[in-house]
Amino acid sequence: MKKSQRLEPVVKVAENREQQAARALGQAQAQMNQAEQRLAELKNYKEEYLRRFHTQGSRGMSAAQMEDYRRFLAKLDAAIAQQQRVVEQAARAVEVQRNHWFERRGKTRALDKVVERYQADEQRREDLKEQGEQDEQNQCRVTSNE
């Protein structure tokens, strides 16, 4: 069995690991996108709530209503801060998965290059063997015609 053929199972394992890493990267990216979307929703909701607060405030409101608005805005701010931490954590997870995928991809490419080099060497040897056989046949013809 040729060297390039013996490496085929190793290459397949490397390719599978690269694909798994790519899937994990995709999942991490999707989770980060969801976290960013949730953060945007919270910020939009806060802006909308602030507009209502200002509209209501211009019409007049009781101290209790004002305190309710203030408490709810504080809760929204806390939720936004928490969600921002979730986004940051998700971004770090994406970066970890991206690095892992790049590492796996590099190993797969390196193995592919080794296999290509082995195949080129095998082809050169095969070509030299065929050339030698042709030279031998030509030599036999020349000596038989003499």
C-alpha angles and dihedrals in degrees: 000000000000121000091242091055092048089057094053094092091049091050091049091052090049091049091050091050091049090051091049090051090049091052091049089050090051091051092049090049091050091050091050091049090051091049091049091048091051090049091051090049091052092049092048091049090051091051090050091048091049090052090052090047092052092045092049091043092055088055092048132259139197124258089250092054090048090051091049090053091047093050092047091049089051089052090049090050090051091049091049091049091049092048090049088057089050090052091049091049090049090050090053090050090052091051092049091050092046091053090047091051092048089051092050091044091052092052092049092049091048091052090047090054092050090051091048090051091049091048091050090050091048091049091049091051090048091049091049091049091051091046090051091050091049091048089050092049091048090049090051091052092049093051093045092052093053 
